[in-house]
Amino acid sequence: MVETQLLADRLAQARDSVTAIPQLSDDTPGLDLETGYAVQRLSRKGRGQVIGWKLGVTSRAKQQQVGVGSPIYGYLTTAHVLDYGEPLVTAEHINPRCEPEIAFVMGADLSGEHVTATEVLAATAGVAPGIEVLDSRFTDYRFTMPDVVADNASAGRYVIGTPVSPAGLDLRLVGVVLEQNGDVIATASGAASLGHPAAAVAWLVRSLASSGEGLRRGDVILSGGLTAATPVSAGDSIVVSIDRIGSVELAVR
């Protein structure tokens, strides 16, 4: 039997000491996705109020690459938020990487096992450009899917720009540009997240229903990385621009 609390404590110590550890599955052969989510739920304690959720592995190509058939998710708390204009302090992280996201700000509660993308859009107050800072607690970013689920889907920090109404926007087709220090390093479209970002959020809602949870009015949902994540270091500047939605910038210190 896997001792989930011990695994949660191990990850908490790695996070608090800013020290990478070997992946949990190296010495926990019974670690599967269900156990990973159990560890993740335990890790919420002492991390602040849950104010949203994040999706990972939303690219179909990435799913095939790592051998899973669906995305994964993690939680966001007040401890994950970077205010607009607040720098990312690399000393507080193990190996930070940034990726562009379309963030959803919920205008109504939403839950249930059969929620659709259309219902997600109807319940959305606004969408915003976002930068997610990934920060795996595992050495050399080496992990299995159950490991990364236990590690809260590598959640580090995030910042979002000003939300705009999704009305009239085809989020599949919006163009996304990721810049680092003034250079364009990746481009994508909204369809990179499960074919449609709202479809990714609908998957999240359906998945949360199994544990009796859902989205609440005001929650922020990071709907999945739209390009590969780029490593960052002190002195870097990251800008994410999304057509018809806006842009957001993050200074790295």
N, C-alpha and C positions, 0 to 999 in steps of 0.2 A: 504493500500500500504506500502511495506517495504521500509524504508529509508536506502538505501545501504551505503550511505556516512557515516551516523552515526555509522553503524555497523563496517565499515572499520576504522573509527576513534577510536572506542572502542578497536578494536584489536591492532591498532597501539600504543595506550597508554599502553596497557598491555605488548606489546613487548618492548617498550622503557623503561618502568619502571621496567621490569623484575618482574611483578606481575600477578599471575593467576587471571582469572575472571570466573564467571559462564558461562556455554555454552549460546550462543546467542539465541538458540531456546527456552530457558526457558521463555523468555518474547517476543519472535518474532514468533508467530504461523505460519506466512506465509513464513518462511524460508524453501526453497526447494533447490534442487541442482542448478537449473538455477540461483536463487538469490545468492547462495553461490559463484558461479563463477563470478557473477557481482561484489560482494564484493571483491573477490580475485583480479580482474582486477584493481579495484580502489586502492588496497593496494600496487600496484607496484610503485606508485608515491614516489619519494624520497628514493627508496631502491637500487639505482644503476642500471647499465645497465643489461638487461636480457641477460644471457649468456648460458641458457639452461633450462631444464625442469626436473621434477621428477614425478615418478609414485607412486601411493599408492594403497593398496587393490588389488594387482595383483594375490593373491592366490585365487584359486577357492573356497577352503574351507572357507577362510576368507570372501569372498563375500557372501556365503550362510549364514555364521554366522551373518553378519550385515544386510542381506536382500537387497543387491544390485546385479545387474547383470553385472557390468563392473567395471573397475578400476576408480580411480580418478587421477587428476594431479594437479601439482603446478608449479610455476616458480622458477628458480634459477638466482640470480644476483651476481654481484661482492661481495656483502656483505655476501654471504653465503659461500664463498670459504675459506677453510683452506689450506695454502700452505703445501707441503710435509715437515714434521718435525715440523710444527707449532702446539703447544698444544691447546687443547680445554679448554677454561677457563669457569668453571662451574658457576662462579658468573655472567656471561653474559647470563645465560639461566635459565629458570624456573624449568624444570624437564627433563634434557637431557637423551636421550636413543640412543643407537647405534645399527645399523643393517648393514649386509653385502649387497652389491649391485654389479651388473655388470654394469659398466659405459660405455656408447657409446660416442665416440668422432666423430662427423660428419665430413666427408670429402667433402660433397657436400650438397647444399640446397635440401630440400625434403618437398613437400607439396602435398595435394590433398585428396579427399574423398575416394579414392580406393587404397591407398598405401598398399603394402603387406610386409610381413617379408623379402622376398627375395629382394625387392627393398631397404629395410632398410639396409640389410647387404651390398648390392652393394654400398650404399652411405656412409658407415661407414669407417672412416680412421683407427680406432683402438678401441679395447675394453680394459678396465682396471679394476683392483680390486678397489672397493670403500667402504668407510665407510660413511654412512649417519647418521648425528646426528638429530634425531627428537626432537622437543621441542614444544609441544602443549601449547598454551596460556590459556587452560582451566583447571580449578581446578580438580585435581585428574584424569587427562586424561579422563574426562567424556564429551562425545560429540556425536552428531548424525552425519551422513555423510554430510549433508549440513553445519553443524558447521565446520567440519574439512576441507571441501573445502574452505569455507570462510577464514579459518586460513591458507591458502596456503598449505594445506595438511601436516600441522605440520612441515614445513621446518625449520630447524635450521642452521646447517652448513654441509659441506661435504669435504672429502679429497679423492683423487684418486691416484693410483699408476701410473706407466709408461704404456702407452697404447701399445698393441701388435696387429698385424694384425689378424682379425677374420678368415682369409682364412684357411681352413682345420680344423677349430674348430667346433665341434658340441656343441653349447652353452647350449643345453638341458641337456647334460650329464656331464658337468664339475662339479667336486666336490667342495663344499664350506665348509670352516671351520671357525667358529667364536670363537676366544679365548679372555678370559678376565683374566688378571693377570696370564697368563701362563696356565690356565685351559681351556680345550675345553668345551664350554657351548652349542654349537649347530652346527649341520651339515645339509647340504642340497645339492641340485643340481640346475643347472640353470633352470631346468624345473619348479621350484617352482614359477617362474614369468610367469603366463599365459600360461604355457606349453612350452614356448620358449621366452627368453628375447627380441628377435627381434620382436616377435609377439606383445609384450607389447608396444614396441616403435612404431610399425605400428598402433596400436590402438590410441596411442597419436597423431600421425600425422593426422589420419582421424578425430579425435575429434577437433584438432586445426583448421581444415579446416572450420568448421562451423562459426568461428569468423574471418576468413580470414588470419589466421596465419599458420606458418609451422616451420620446422627446418632449421637452417642456417649452413653453413659450419663453423666448429669450435665449435658449440654448444656441451655442455656436457649433456647427458641424463642419469639420474639414473633410471634404468629400473625396479625397484621395489625391496623391501626388500625380501631376500631369507630365512630368519629365523625370529622368533619373535625378537623384539627389546629388548635389555638389558639395564636397568638403569645403569648409571655410576655416579661416584663421584670422587672428587679430589684424586689423587694418583693412579687411575686405569690406566691400559694399555690395549688397544684393538688392536687385530691383526685379519685381514681378509686375508685368503689364498684361492686362487681359482686355481684349477688344470689347468696347461698350460697357465694361464694368469699372475699369480704372486701374490704378497702379498702387503699389506699396513698396516701401524701401526699408531696408534693415542695415544698420551699421554694425560692424563686428569689432569688438574691442578685446 
